[in-house]
Amino acid sequence: MLSGRDKLYHILACAALTILFFLASIVAIEFYKKIFIRDLQEENGRGADDADVEVCASSPSHVTNKICSACSSIPKKYYILGGISGVAAMLVGIAKEIGDAYDIWPRCSSVGCQSTWGDILADFIGVIVGEVIIFSALWLRVGFFKDASCRTLPLS
């Protein structure tokens, strides 16, 4: 059921699509923030991230632990984007299999393509692999920021 080079290609393609969709969504959100939100904040007289930088950089020692947990936590939007990117990659895999079943692709009309449940299962496994990579990277990022920013602040 899950044997052959074709299934490996399905797994790698869906894992790559999941990660690519995640990175593209982060870039799109950051691009949106730079263009639209910064303009609104500058009109109100406040810089883009001034308040967040001030809180994390200079803090009294009695609130350091609260700041460390605030600075080292990842916003929920990244977890949501990770889930949405997995769904999008799975939808691309299912659309490809539907195209294979109905010979929609130009190559399929001459060669003949087959759609199997094994291909869809391999797509699902690829999405899971991509999600594990994304959430592992987010988890490692939290650990990195705990070490880099919070341990340098004085603890009382």
N, CA and C atoms as an extended XYZ file, in Angstrom:
468
Properties=species:S:1:pos:R:3:atomname:S:1:resname:S:1:resid:I:1 pbc="F F F"
N         0.816       -1.186        0.000 N   MET     1
C         0.000        0.000        0.000 CA  MET     1
C         0.863        1.255        0.000 C   MET     1
N         1.846        1.320        0.885 N   LEU     2
C         2.752        2.463        0.928 CA  LEU     2
C         4.155        2.035        0.532 C   LEU     2
N         4.301        1.588       -0.682 N   SER     3
C         5.616        1.177       -1.132 CA  SER     3
C         5.918        1.863       -2.456 C   SER     3
N         7.172        2.001       -2.735 N   GLY     4
C         7.574        2.574       -4.001 CA  GLY     4
C         8.016        4.014       -3.901 C   GLY     4
N         8.700        4.400       -4.941 N   ARG     5
C         9.233        5.747       -5.014 CA  ARG     5
C         8.120        6.790       -5.141 C   ARG     5
N         7.020        6.434       -5.782 N   ASP     6
C         5.897        7.371       -5.955 CA  ASP     6
C         5.354        7.826       -4.614 C   ASP     6
N         5.224        6.909       -3.671 N   LYS     7
C         4.705        7.284       -2.346 CA  LYS     7
C         5.678        8.187       -1.611 C   LYS     7
N         6.970        7.930       -1.769 N   LEU     8
C         7.979        8.801       -1.154 CA  LEU     8
C         7.879       10.213       -1.731 C   LEU     8
N         7.655       10.307       -3.042 N   TYR     9
C         7.468       11.622       -3.662 CA  TYR     9
C         6.228       12.322       -3.116 C   TYR     9
N         5.163       11.578       -2.895 N   HIS    10
C         3.946       12.161       -2.326 CA  HIS    10
C         4.221       12.702       -0.920 C   HIS    10
N         4.930       11.934       -0.108 N   ILE    11
C         5.243       12.353        1.261 CA  ILE    11
C         6.114       13.612        1.242 C   ILE    11
N         7.164       13.598        0.439 N   LEU    12
C         8.067       14.747        0.386 CA  LEU    12
C         7.374       15.988       -0.179 C   LEU    12
N         6.541       15.795       -1.198 N   ALA    13
C         5.855       16.943       -1.803 CA  ALA    13
C         4.876       17.582       -0.823 C   ALA    13
N         4.108       16.776       -0.104 N   CYS    14
C         3.138       17.359        0.841 CA  CYS    14
C         3.831       17.974        2.048 C   CYS    14
N         4.931       17.392        2.494 N   ALA    15
C         5.690       18.002        3.593 CA  ALA    15
C         6.255       19.347        3.139 C   ALA    15
N         6.806       19.386        1.929 N   ALA    16
C         7.351       20.637        1.409 CA  ALA    16
C         6.250       21.677        1.209 C   ALA    16
N         5.095       21.255        0.707 N   LEU    17
C         3.984       22.191        0.523 CA  LEU    17
C         3.502       22.760        1.853 C   LEU    17
N         3.432       21.917        2.868 N   THR    18
C         2.994       22.388        4.183 CA  THR    18
C         3.936       23.457        4.711 C   THR    18
N         5.221       23.201        4.632 N   ILE    19
C         6.213       24.166        5.119 CA  ILE    19
C         6.199       25.421        4.251 C   ILE    19
N         6.076       25.247        2.941 N   LEU    20
C         6.042       26.396        2.038 CA  LEU    20
C         4.823       27.278        2.294 C   LEU    20
N         3.650       26.668        2.472 N   PHE    21
C         2.446       27.444        2.775 CA  PHE    21
C         2.594       28.185        4.104 C   PHE    21
N         3.209       27.538        5.090 N   PHE    22
C         3.412       28.177        6.386 CA  PHE    22
C         4.327       29.392        6.256 C   PHE    22
N         5.451       29.221        5.585 N   LEU    23
C         6.387       30.332        5.421 CA  LEU    23
C         5.776       31.461        4.592 C   LEU    23
N         5.033       31.098        3.544 N   ALA    24
C         4.389       32.122        2.715 CA  ALA    24
C         3.344       32.896        3.514 C   ALA    24
N         2.631       32.215        4.400 N   SER    25
C         1.630       32.918        5.203 CA  SER    25
C         2.278       33.861        6.205 C   SER    25
N         3.426       33.473        6.769 N   ILE    26
C         4.144       34.365        7.679 CA  ILE    26
C         4.645       35.597        6.924 C   ILE    26
N         5.197       35.382        5.736 N   VAL    27
C         5.674       36.505        4.924 CA  VAL    27
C         4.511       37.426        4.567 C   VAL    27
N         3.368       36.849        4.215 N   ALA    28
C         2.210       37.669        3.854 CA  ALA    28
C         1.724       38.490        5.047 C   ALA    28
N         1.701       37.889        6.221 N   ILE    29
C         1.257       38.617        7.413 CA  ILE    29
C         2.242       39.731        7.767 C   ILE    29
N         3.527       39.438        7.703 N   GLU    30
C         4.521       40.466        8.016 CA  GLU    30
C         4.473       41.600        6.983 C   GLU    30
N         4.271       41.254        5.734 N   PHE    31
C         4.134       42.260        4.687 CA  PHE    31
C         2.915       43.130        4.951 C   PHE    31
N         1.820       42.512        5.317 N   TYR    32
C         0.596       43.236        5.643 CA  TYR    32
C         0.821       44.166        6.835 C   TYR    32
N         1.498       43.655        7.869 N   LYS    33
C         1.763       44.480        9.047 CA  LYS    33
C         2.637       45.678        8.705 C   LYS    33
N         3.648       45.466        7.886 N   LYS    34
C         4.555       46.564        7.545 CA  LYS    34
C         3.852       47.652        6.752 C   LYS    34
N         2.971       47.263        5.856 N   ILE    35
C         2.333       48.256        4.995 CA  ILE    35
C         1.133       48.907        5.666 C   ILE    35
N         0.206       48.119        6.162 N   PHE    36
C        -1.070       48.669        6.620 CA  PHE    36
C        -1.082       49.039        8.097 C   PHE    36
N        -0.617       48.181        8.951 N   ILE    37
C        -0.702       48.440       10.382 CA  ILE    37
C         0.285       49.522       10.803 C   ILE    37
N         1.480       49.513       10.260 N   ARG    38
C         2.463       50.537       10.614 CA  ARG    38
C         1.957       51.923       10.222 C   ARG    38
N         1.297       52.015        9.057 N   ASP    39
C         0.736       53.311        8.654 CA  ASP    39
C        -0.294       53.800        9.658 C   ASP    39
N        -1.135       52.900       10.152 N   LEU    40
C        -2.141       53.293       11.130 CA  LEU    40
C        -1.504       53.700       12.450 C   LEU    40
N        -0.468       52.992       12.882 N   GLN    41
C         0.182       53.315       14.138 CA  GLN    41
C         0.959       54.623       14.044 C   GLN    41
N         1.571       54.890       12.895 N   GLU    42
C         2.302       56.136       12.741 CA  GLU    42
C         1.351       57.325       12.700 C   GLU    42
N         0.155       57.113       12.175 N   GLU    43
C        -0.836       58.181       12.196 CA  GLU    43
C        -1.269       58.501       13.626 C   GLU    43
N        -1.272       57.488       14.490 N   ASN    44
C        -1.656       57.691       15.886 CA  ASN    44
C        -0.487       58.145       16.749 C   ASN    44
N         0.706       58.260       16.174 N   GLY    45
C         1.855       58.757       16.913 CA  GLY    45
C         2.629       57.691       17.665 C   GLY    45
N         2.412       56.426       17.378 N   ARG    46
C         3.125       55.350       18.065 CA  ARG    46
C         3.898       54.563       17.030 C   ARG    46
N         5.130       54.177       17.363 N   GLY    47
C         5.932       53.375       16.464 CA  GLY    47
C         5.380       51.966       16.346 C   GLY    47
N         5.939       51.189       15.451 N   ALA    48
C         5.396       49.875       15.150 CA  ALA    48
C         5.460       48.922       16.328 C   ALA    48
N         6.651       48.693       16.871 N   ASP    49
C         6.788       47.729       17.953 CA  ASP    49
C         7.485       48.343       19.158 C   ASP    49
N         7.343       49.633       19.368 N   ASP    50
C         8.067       50.320       20.432 CA  ASP    50
C         7.717       49.786       21.816 C   ASP    50
N         6.455       49.576       22.072 N   ALA    51
C         6.034       49.150       23.408 CA  ALA    51
C         6.560       47.759       23.724 C   ALA    51
N         6.527       46.843       22.747 N   ASP    52
C         6.995       45.487       22.989 CA  ASP    52
C         8.495       45.462       23.253 C   ASP    52
N         9.246       46.245       22.504 N   VAL    53
C        10.692       46.284       22.685 CA  VAL    53
C        11.039       46.861       24.050 C   VAL    53
N        10.350       47.909       24.473 N   GLU    54
C        10.634       48.508       25.766 CA  GLU    54
C        10.355       47.536       26.904 C   GLU    54
N         9.274       46.786       26.805 N   VAL    55
C         8.927       45.848       27.875 CA  VAL    55
C         9.954       44.741       27.972 C   VAL    55
N        10.406       44.203       26.838 N   CYS    56
C        11.335       43.086       26.882 CA  CYS    56
C        12.762       43.516       27.193 C   CYS    56
N        13.158       44.712       26.786 N   ALA    57
C        14.549       45.113       26.946 CA  ALA    57
C        14.851       45.631       28.348 C   ALA    57
N        14.054       46.531       28.854 N   SER    58
C        14.344       47.098       30.176 CA  SER    58
C        13.171       46.813       31.093 C   SER    58
N        13.437       45.989       32.075 N   SER    59
C        12.346       45.628       32.975 CA  SER    59
C        12.857       45.587       34.399 C   SER    59
N        12.024       45.969       35.344 N   PRO    60
C        12.392       45.817       36.745 CA  PRO    60
C        12.516       44.337       37.091 C   PRO    60
N        13.336       44.046       38.058 N   SER    61
C        13.604       42.639       38.367 CA  SER    61
C        12.394       41.919       38.953 C   SER    61
N        11.436       42.621       39.547 N   HIS    62
C        10.301       41.925       40.149 CA  HIS    62
C         9.280       41.447       39.114 C   HIS    62
N         9.374       41.924       37.875 N   VAL    63
C         8.460       41.432       36.849 CA  VAL    63
C         9.200       40.656       35.759 C   VAL    63
N        10.443       40.291       36.019 N   THR    64
C        11.250       39.617       35.007 CA  THR    64
C        10.645       38.287       34.591 C   THR    64
N        10.155       37.509       35.532 N   ASN    65
C         9.594       36.208       35.181 CA  ASN    65
C         8.375       36.347       34.289 C   ASN    65
N         7.529       37.353       34.537 N   LYS    66
C         6.376       37.580       33.668 CA  LYS    66
C         6.830       37.982       32.277 C   LYS    66
N         7.864       38.804       32.209 N   ILE    67
C         8.366       39.246       30.911 CA  ILE    67
C         8.989       38.082       30.164 C   ILE    67
N         9.715       37.227       30.884 N   CYS    68
C        10.322       36.078       30.226 CA  CYS    68
C         9.264       35.172       29.614 C   CYS    68
N         8.182       34.956       30.328 N   SER    69
C         7.150       34.099       29.756 CA  SER    69
C         6.455       34.806       28.596 C   SER    69
N         6.345       36.140       28.654 N   ALA    70
C         5.714       36.869       27.555 CA  ALA    70
C         6.631       36.923       26.349 C   ALA    70
N         7.939       37.122       26.569 N   CYS    71
C         8.863       37.227       25.454 CA  CYS    71
C         9.113       35.879       24.794 C   CYS    71
N         9.013       34.810       25.531 N   SER    72
C         9.372       33.510       24.982 CA  SER    72
C         8.185       32.725       24.459 C   SER    72
N         6.989       33.248       24.575 N   SER    73
C         5.854       32.507       24.054 CA  SER    73
C         5.607       32.886       22.601 C   SER    73
N         5.161       31.935       21.843 N   ILE    74
C         4.889       32.167       20.432 CA  ILE    74
C         3.419       32.514       20.286 C   ILE    74
N         3.104       33.540       19.510 N   PRO    75
C         1.698       33.910       19.332 CA  PRO    75
C         0.877       32.763       18.740 C   PRO    75
N        -0.379       32.723       19.128 N   LYS    76
C        -1.259       31.657       18.660 CA  LYS    76
C        -1.445       31.688       17.156 C   LYS    76
N        -1.221       32.839       16.535 N   LYS    77
C        -1.414       32.926       15.089 CA  LYS    77
C        -0.482       31.974       14.342 C   LYS    77
N         0.708       31.709       14.895 N   TYR    78
C         1.620       30.790       14.223 CA  TYR    78
C         1.113       29.351       14.294 C   TYR    78
N         0.500       28.983       15.395 N   TYR    79
C        -0.090       27.656       15.491 CA  TYR    79
C        -1.279       27.521       14.541 C   TYR    79
N        -2.071       28.579       14.446 N   ILE    80
C        -3.214       28.565       13.531 CA  ILE    80
C        -2.718       28.498       12.086 C   ILE    80
N        -1.699       29.287       11.765 N   LEU    81
C        -1.141       29.254       10.416 CA  LEU    81
C        -0.555       27.883       10.085 C   LEU    81
N         0.046       27.226       11.072 N   GLY    82
C         0.563       25.883       10.851 CA  GLY    82
C        -0.549       24.907       10.508 C   GLY    82
N        -1.652       24.983       11.238 N   GLY    83
C        -2.785       24.112       10.945 CA  GLY    83
C        -3.410       24.398        9.599 C   GLY    83
N        -3.558       25.667        9.267 N   ILE    84
C        -4.141       26.036        7.979 CA  ILE    84
C        -3.232       25.604        6.831 C   ILE    84
N        -1.933       25.717        7.014 N   SER    85
C        -1.014       25.297        5.954 CA  SER    85
C        -1.085       23.786        5.724 C   SER    85
N        -1.289       23.018        6.790 N   GLY    86
C        -1.458       21.576        6.626 CA  GLY    86
C        -2.737       21.234        5.874 C   GLY    86
N        -3.818       21.930        6.200 N   VAL    87
C        -5.085       21.710        5.490 CA  VAL    87
C        -4.933       22.080        4.014 C   VAL    87
N        -4.261       23.206        3.742 N   ALA    88
C        -4.073       23.633        2.349 CA  ALA    88
C        -3.240       22.620        1.571 C   ALA    88
N        -2.181       22.108        2.179 N   ALA    89
C        -1.351       21.111        1.495 CA  ALA    89
C        -2.132       19.824        1.247 C   ALA    89
N        -2.972       19.434        2.200 N   MET    90
C        -3.779       18.225        1.998 CA  MET    90
C        -4.798       18.428        0.889 C   MET    90
N        -5.368       19.619        0.811 N   LEU    91
C        -6.312       19.909       -0.271 CA  LEU    91
C        -5.633       19.869       -1.640 C   LEU    91
N        -4.395       20.341       -1.703 N   VAL    92
C        -3.643       20.251       -2.963 CA  VAL    92
C        -3.403       18.786       -3.320 C   VAL    92
N        -3.046       17.975       -2.335 N   GLY    93
C        -2.838       16.546       -2.591 CA  GLY    93
C        -4.106       15.851       -3.049 C   GLY    93
N        -5.233       16.178       -2.431 N   ILE    94
C        -6.509       15.571       -2.835 CA  ILE    94
C        -6.904       16.042       -4.235 C   ILE    94
N        -6.695       17.327       -4.530 N   ALA    95
C        -7.005       17.841       -5.866 CA  ALA    95
C        -6.157       17.141       -6.926 C   ALA    95
N        -4.903       16.871       -6.596 N   LYS    96
C        -4.038       16.154       -7.535 CA  LYS    96
C        -4.550       14.742       -7.770 C   LYS    96
N        -5.002       14.092       -6.717 N   GLU    97
C        -5.522       12.730       -6.878 CA  GLU    97
C        -6.846       12.711       -7.644 C   GLU    97
N        -7.674       13.730       -7.449 N   ILE    98
C        -8.909       13.828       -8.237 CA  ILE    98
C        -8.562       14.035       -9.710 C   ILE    98
N        -7.554       14.854       -9.962 N   GLY    99
C        -7.087       15.046      -11.338 CA  GLY    99
C        -6.548       13.772      -11.938 C   GLY    99
N        -5.853       12.974      -11.142 N   ASP   100
C        -5.370       11.673      -11.626 CA  ASP   100
C        -6.531       10.735      -11.936 C   ASP   100
N        -7.554       10.736      -11.097 N   ALA   101
C        -8.683        9.817      -11.285 CA  ALA   101
C        -9.461       10.131      -12.562 C   ALA   101
N        -9.566       11.420      -12.907 N   TYR   102
C       -10.348       11.814      -14.088 CA  TYR   102
C        -9.475       12.185      -15.286 C   TYR   102
N        -8.189       11.864      -15.237 N   ASP   103
C        -7.246       12.146      -16.327 CA  ASP   103
C        -7.300       13.599      -16.783 C   ASP   103
N        -7.281       14.513      -15.831 N   ILE   104
C        -7.333       15.941      -16.138 CA  ILE   104
C        -5.973       16.458      -16.599 C   ILE   104
N        -4.907       15.943      -16.029 N   TRP   105
C        -3.579       16.455      -16.324 CA  TRP   105
C        -3.161       16.054      -17.736 C   TRP   105
N        -2.428       16.931      -18.431 N   PRO   106
C        -2.025       16.626      -19.824 CA  PRO   106
C        -1.190       15.355      -19.940 C   PRO   106
N        -0.345       15.099      -18.976 N   ARG   107
C         0.491       13.899      -19.026 CA  ARG   107
C        -0.346       12.636      -18.855 C   ARG   107
N        -1.443       12.746      -18.109 N   CYS   108
C        -2.278       11.573      -17.851 CA  CYS   108
C        -3.020       11.109      -19.089 C   CYS   108
N        -3.315       11.992      -20.022 N   SER   109
C        -4.055       11.582      -21.215 CA  SER   109
C        -3.223       10.667      -22.097 C   SER   109
N        -1.911       10.823      -22.097 N   SER   110
C        -1.064        9.952      -22.923 CA  SER   110
C        -0.552        8.746      -22.160 C   SER   110
N        -0.231        8.911      -20.903 N   VAL   111
C         0.362        7.829      -20.109 CA  VAL   111
C        -0.704        7.075      -19.319 C   VAL   111
N        -1.645        7.804      -18.771 N   GLY   112
C        -2.657        7.193      -17.914 CA  GLY   112
C        -2.213        7.242      -16.462 C   GLY   112
N        -2.949        7.926      -15.640 N   CYS   113
C        -2.612        8.071      -14.222 CA  CYS   113
C        -3.631        7.310      -13.387 C   CYS   113
N        -3.175        6.836      -12.253 N   GLN   114
C        -4.060        6.117      -11.341 CA  GLN   114
C        -4.103        6.844      -10.011 C   GLN   114
N        -5.286        6.904       -9.462 N   SER   115
C        -5.453        7.477       -8.138 CA  SER   115
C        -5.756        6.342       -7.169 C   SER   115
N        -4.962        6.272       -6.101 N   THR   116
C        -5.168        5.210       -5.119 CA  THR   116
C        -5.293        5.815       -3.733 C   THR   116
N        -5.858        5.010       -2.838 N   TRP   117
C        -5.950        5.435       -1.450 CA  TRP   117
C        -4.561        5.529       -0.825 C   TRP   117
N        -3.628        4.752       -1.334 N   GLY   118
C        -2.254        4.822       -0.841 CA  GLY   118
C        -1.616        6.176       -1.107 C   GLY   118
N        -1.961        6.766       -2.261 N   ASP   119
C        -1.445        8.102       -2.566 CA  ASP   119
C        -2.002        9.138       -1.599 C   ASP   119
N        -3.283        9.038       -1.296 N   ILE   120
C        -3.887        9.980       -0.349 CA  ILE   120
C        -3.311        9.773        1.051 C   ILE   120
N        -3.084        8.514        1.423 N   LEU   121
C        -2.455        8.238        2.716 CA  LEU   121
C        -1.033        8.793        2.761 C   LEU   121
N        -0.301        8.654        1.663 N   ALA   122
C         1.054        9.208        1.606 CA  ALA   122
C         1.011       10.729        1.683 C   ALA   122
N         0.014       11.355        1.058 N   ASP   123
C        -0.150       12.803        1.179 CA  ASP   123
C        -0.405       13.194        2.628 C   ASP   123
N        -1.256       12.445        3.299 N   PHE   124
C        -1.564       12.729        4.700 CA  PHE   124
C        -0.318       12.576        5.575 C   PHE   124
N         0.459       11.547        5.345 N   ILE   125
C         1.693       11.344        6.106 CA  ILE   125
C         2.657       12.500        5.843 C   ILE   125
N         2.722       12.965        4.591 N   GLY   126
C         3.576       14.108        4.263 CA  GLY   126
C         3.154       15.371        4.991 C   GLY   126
N         1.838       15.580        5.100 N   VAL   127
C         1.339       16.740        5.842 CA  VAL   127
C         1.716       16.628        7.314 C   VAL   127
N         1.595       15.442        7.876 N   ILE   128
C         1.974       15.233        9.282 CA  ILE   128
C         3.471       15.505        9.468 C   ILE   128
N         4.299       15.033        8.544 N   VAL   129
C         5.738       15.287        8.631 CA  VAL   129
C         6.016       16.791        8.571 C   VAL   129
N         5.341       17.493        7.654 N   GLY   130
C         5.505       18.941        7.559 CA  GLY   130
C         5.077       19.658        8.821 C   GLY   130
N         3.952       19.223        9.407 N   GLU   131
C         3.476       19.833       10.657 CA  GLU   131
C         4.463       19.588       11.801 C   GLU   131
N         5.017       18.398       11.870 N   VAL   132
C         6.000       18.100       12.917 CA  VAL   132
C         7.225       19.000       12.760 C   VAL   132
N         7.661       19.215       11.530 N   ILE   133
C         8.810       20.088       11.296 CA  ILE   133
C         8.483       21.522       11.702 C   ILE   133
N         7.294       21.995       11.331 N   ILE   134
C         6.892       23.365       11.668 CA  ILE   134
C         6.821       23.552       13.181 C   ILE   134
N         6.122       22.662       13.862 N   PHE   135
C         5.947       22.836       15.300 CA  PHE   135
C         7.226       22.567       16.067 C   PHE   135
N         8.100       21.722       15.533 N   SER   136
C         9.416       21.547       16.159 CA  SER   136
C        10.244       22.820       16.032 C   SER   136
N        10.169       23.455       14.870 N   ALA   137
C        10.900       24.708       14.682 CA  ALA   137
C        10.357       25.792       15.603 C   ALA   137
N         9.044       25.852       15.771 N   LEU   138
C         8.465       26.830       16.693 CA  LEU   138
C         8.884       26.543       18.124 C   LEU   138
N         8.895       25.285       18.497 N   TRP   139
C         9.292       24.904       19.844 CA  TRP   139
C        10.760       25.243       20.084 C   TRP   139
N        11.615       24.978       19.109 N   LEU   140
C        13.035       25.320       19.242 CA  LEU   140
C        13.230       26.827       19.300 C   LEU   140
N        12.385       27.569       18.592 N   ARG   141
C        12.478       29.029       18.630 CA  ARG   141
C        12.149       29.555       20.019 C   ARG   141
N        11.178       28.981       20.669 N   VAL   142
C        10.842       29.391       22.037 CA  VAL   142
C        12.021       29.112       22.957 C   VAL   142
N        12.619       27.947       22.842 N   GLY   143
C        13.771       27.614       23.669 CA  GLY   143
C        14.935       28.541       23.422 C   GLY   143
N        15.136       28.937       22.178 N   PHE   144
C        16.216       29.857       21.847 CA  PHE   144
C        15.985       31.212       22.497 C   PHE   144
N        14.769       31.733       22.428 N   PHE   145
C        14.504       33.038       23.003 CA  PHE   145
C        14.536       33.010       24.530 C   PHE   145
N        14.191       31.896       25.129 N   LYS   146
C        14.324       31.814       26.577 CA  LYS   146
C        15.783       31.959       26.963 C   LYS   146
N        16.666       31.293       26.221 N   ASP   147
C        18.084       31.372       26.528 CA  ASP   147
C        18.660       32.741       26.202 C   ASP   147
N        18.275       33.314       25.083 N   ALA   148
C        18.917       34.534       24.615 CA  ALA   148
C        18.454       35.772       25.372 C   ALA   148
N        17.162       35.914       25.627 N   SER   149
C        16.692       37.183       26.191 CA  SER   149
C        16.403       37.107       27.686 C   SER   149
N        15.841       36.033       28.133 N   CYS   150
C        15.374       36.022       29.519 CA  CYS   150
C        16.484       35.720       30.519 C   CYS   150
N        17.443       34.950       30.158 N   ARG   151
C        18.491       34.630       31.125 CA  ARG   151
C        19.490       35.768       31.293 C   ARG   151
N        19.493       36.709       30.354 N   THR   152
C        20.398       37.828       30.504 CA  THR   152
C        19.810       38.905       31.419 C   THR   152
N        18.510       38.852       31.659 N   LEU   153
C        17.891       39.822       32.544 CA  LEU   153
C        18.107       39.408       33.998 C   LEU   153
N        18.219       40.350       34.908 N   PRO   154
C        18.440       39.992       36.317 CA  PRO   154
C        17.225       39.304       36.913 C   PRO   154
N        17.471       38.236       37.640 N   LEU   155
C        16.402       37.506       38.310 CA  LEU   155
C        16.487       37.784       39.805 C   LEU   155
N        15.340       37.899       40.446 N   SER   156
C        15.373       38.144       41.880 CA  SER   156
C        14.584       37.085       42.609 C   SER   156
